[in-house]
């Protein structure tokens, strides 16, 4: 019969292995397959404010909260969806293809932006080279933009109506693309809030 101490050590070891597996599964892996970007060519004839946004596609922009607020103000007249992400965030990586596909589908009437928060620029650029998006992301090393939006953890998604009002902040990963598309319709396009 095993001693109580050995049983506890065995239980702790098993728990540590399981926990380690969960942590690693959320971090992505070196061998992670890049998601092929959809056809973004339809966005080239978007209305001028959106076309200007998409000319900066896949770039990391400096400027912090002031530049972010200025961009949101400059997009008045269009609903805006903001994805707050980090390259090290497993759930962010899972939902990134949803933003790729939906920005290609809806980007002529909805503005998309990213905020790369608490991340290393080199890691973010490497991630973006494998997961291209048609819109820019603001660098947010100190989480100033993320903190201003509110919520906790990553990813977060902010929805603005066409008047520039923040109507909803969703914390956490969307379970599927349809859920994100429904939220865009409700909070950004129709401008509803809960």
Secondary structure, 3 states (H helix, E strand, C coil): CCCHHHHHHHHHHHHHHHHHHHHHHCCCCCCCCCCCCCCCHHHHHCCHHHHHHHCCCCCEECCHHHHHHHHHHHCCCCEEEEEEECCCCHHHHHHHHHHHHHHHHHCCCEEEEEEEECCCHHHHHHHHHHCCCCCCEEEECCCHHHHHHCCCCCCEEEEECCCCCEEEEEECCCCCHHHHHHHHHHHHHCCCCC
